[in-house]
Each structure stands twice: as structure tokens, then as C-alpha cells.
Amino acid sequence: MGEPVDRLLIVGAGPKAMAVAAKAHVLRELGLPAPHVTVVESHAVGGNWLPSGGWTDGQHRLGTSPEKDVGFPYRSTWARGDNRAINAAMMAFSWNSFLVERGTYAEWIDRGRPNPHHHVWAKYLQWVAAKADVDLVLGSVRNIAVAESGWRVSVRQADGDRTIDADRLMMTGPGSSRRPLADHPKVLSIADFWDLAGRRKLPVSSRAAVIGGGETAGSAMDELVRHDVLTVAVISPGATIYTRGESYFENSLYSDPAKWSALSFEERRDVVRRTDRGVFSVRVQENLLGDSRVHHLQGRVVRVAEQGEAVALTLRNGRRPDQVHAFDLVVDATGGEPLWFLKLFGADAADLVELALGGPITMGRLEASIGHDLAVTGLSSKLYLPNLAGLAQGPGFPNLSCLGELSDRILQPDIASTRAVHGRTRGNSVLR
């Protein structure tokens, strides 16, 4: 009879997964309880920051300071007597340590600490994965079902299918970038856009449009103005395109979510709306401000139709009649699908989540259900959804603003999970 193993499976090998895997590695090195972390990834560690991931060409710059790395803010609190040791050990996985090991730390400092290009951030995440000896399974998740002791995840790999059993499950990532708003040759998904831009094959356009007001749209706009276009419209529901708040007061709410619970839900939504959703980074906004080809159209796209050789978009705004605008190139940069992972849930898994929510699975119910540990409240087998934790637990959890706090909350000892693990032994195979 071997020692029982607590098993955490993470879908997606991005920053959140690497933060949790690195922290688990550190805890084990210090002799503290930590689950065995398995990460399932269809492409590569940091794949969404690479050209092949469909969300970027890899050459645009990170919107967040890289010093908000997998250990930031280095303020562990739950391991009494060991928090300083945890923080110190996590520094070995920091952005600065990555640069020191590469021999580029002094150059980065002398250049004014610039935000890295996306492909360099991916290399950092891959470095973390190697340093933490992450158990990485390359494959695509096909189905998530309920198992006797937690979750059973079916993964399709190049050499066939396999099943992974886990006590806890964590879903990350934005979903697919390859579904455009409409099936039309002049309407590009964000993946198609970056593919064409990377190959310098974007069609010449007299009037282009980018749909979306967030960082995905901002990066697309930043790229599009480098090409031969006469005018570029950014279409979003807001009255204007806002710049991400970068003062201490906004940033502190992202780095330290302790104050978040004292705010009303209306105040929380206002903070997220003003500082995260539907905003461009300061750098992108500054690049676009000086370009006279760029302008903003307010409204939601409710219809896409042919108009000669162009495509006509109908924009709806509750304060005025619908407006129709024609373009010869449209980029759908509205971002990912927040509930993309539900397509992977089998009937039994979906039923279990519905029971925990007390009704049909909706975005609102899921957001409201996220507890302090970033898991859906009411499920005996933990289901962590950090991308949906912003409203309930703090605006930094869905992005890169407090990855160290995120890993602390997910890895803090859980009595229910510990009891479940002690009812099982290592004789049960993790991989089947």
C-alpha cells in the first residue's frame, strides 16, 4: 500500500497552469502537502502566446508587466511558519531569474524594463515548465465525466486516446480563436487574421473594421494600421475606447484582492468594466491616437450581410436606430468563449454542476458560485474556474495580475479533498 496521492488535472498550459505547477513543486520540495499536477495541452506550453496558437503573431508586446510573473505578488499566507520559505523558493521561477539564466537581465534593465514580445513570454512559461518538471500531456480533451473519486478526462493524443483520473480539475484558456462572427470570406476570425498578417498576406483594404474593445482587438488594431488600409474602425458597445487604468489604485485591486469582498457587486462590475473588459493597454492606445485613419463606432453587431463586393454590418445601439456600415475587411476580435469548456462536459458532469448551481448552467450563476479557492461552490470534487473568478473573488484572477495568489488559493489544503484521498491508495492508476 503506497501513500495516497491527491491528483489535480489542469486543462491548458498557460500562465495559470504554470503558476500552480511551480507552486506545487516548491511545496513538495519544502515537505508541504501538494497534489500531483498533470497539465493537458493541445499545442505547447504558452501556446496562446505563439503564432501557431491563433491569438497573436508572437511579435506584439505583453500588456502586463512581466514582473507580474508566476509567483507574483510573493505573499503566501496560508502555510504558517513556511510562507517566507515558499516566497523565497518561488523567486527561482521569477521573470528576473529567467533573464539572469539567459544572460539578458542587465540588458533588460538598461532598456527600461520593456514588456516582452508574446513569443518571449511563451519561452518564459516553457522555462518554468522545465524547471518545475511539469507532468505535461500533449493532447486534446475530448470528454469530461464524473468518476468515483472525482473526474475522468478523456484525452486524444497522436498515438491514441487515454483516460486520466483526477480528484480536482482546473479549466483555463479562452477557447477557440478560429470561429468568426459570420461565415463570410471578408470576415476573419482572429486566428485567420494573425495567420494572414504573419505571412504578410492580409488583403489590401480601403475600409477595415475590428470588432471588439478589449486587448485582443487592441493588438489586432495595432497590427492592422501597419498595413495598407485607408480607414480602420474599431466597433464596440461602449461610448468610446477606454485605456486600461494603470495607477497604483487600480493595480492594487488586481495585485491584492483582499479589499474586493468589501465592494458591492455594482462597484465590482464598474471596476472590471473600467479597467479590464473593453479597454486597450496604454501602449496600444498611444500608438493608435496619432493615426488619423483610426476611428470608433459604437454598437453591437447584430447582422452581417452582402453588399456588392463589401460586407455590411448592422450596429445596434439602444439610444438610436440601427446603423449599417460597409467594409471590405472585418476582423472578429471579440475574444474567447468564457464557457467553452462546457462543450467537453458529459451529461453526468453537466448534471453535477447544475445541481451545485441550483439551476441551468449560465455565466451569471457560475461567476456567482466561485468561492475563495476559485472553485465552484457545492461540488465535492473541486472544479476550479479562475477565468470566471473576477467578479466574486478579484479582478486579477482571470488575467496575469496575481498568479501567486491564484496558486495559493488553489493549492491551500482542503479537508474534504484530503479525506477523499486517504480513502484511496497509489494502487489506483493515475493514467489508464
Buried (B, 14 or more C-beta within 10 A) or exposed (E): EEEBBBBBBBBBBBBBBBBBBBBBBBBBBBEBBBBBBBBBBBBBBBBBBBBEBBBBBBBBBBBBBBEBBBBBBBBBEEBEEBBEBBBEBBEBBBBBBBBEEBEEBEEBEEEEEEBBBBBBBBBBBBBBBEBBEBBBBBBBBEBBBBBEBBBBBBBBEEEEEBBBBBBBBBBBBBBBBEBBBBEEEBBBBBBBBBBBBBEEEBBEBEBBBBBBBBBBBBBBBBBBBEBEBEBBBBBBBBEEBBBBBEEEEBBBBBBBBEEBEEBEEEEBBEBBEBBBBBBBBEBBBEBBEEEEBBEBBBBBBEEBEEEEEBBBBBBBBEEEEEEEBBBBBBBBBBBBBBBBBBEBBBEEBBEBBEEBBEEEBEEEBBBBBBBEBBBBBBBEBBBBBBBBBBBBBBBBBBBBBBBBBBBBBBBBEBEEBEEBBEEBEEEBEBEE
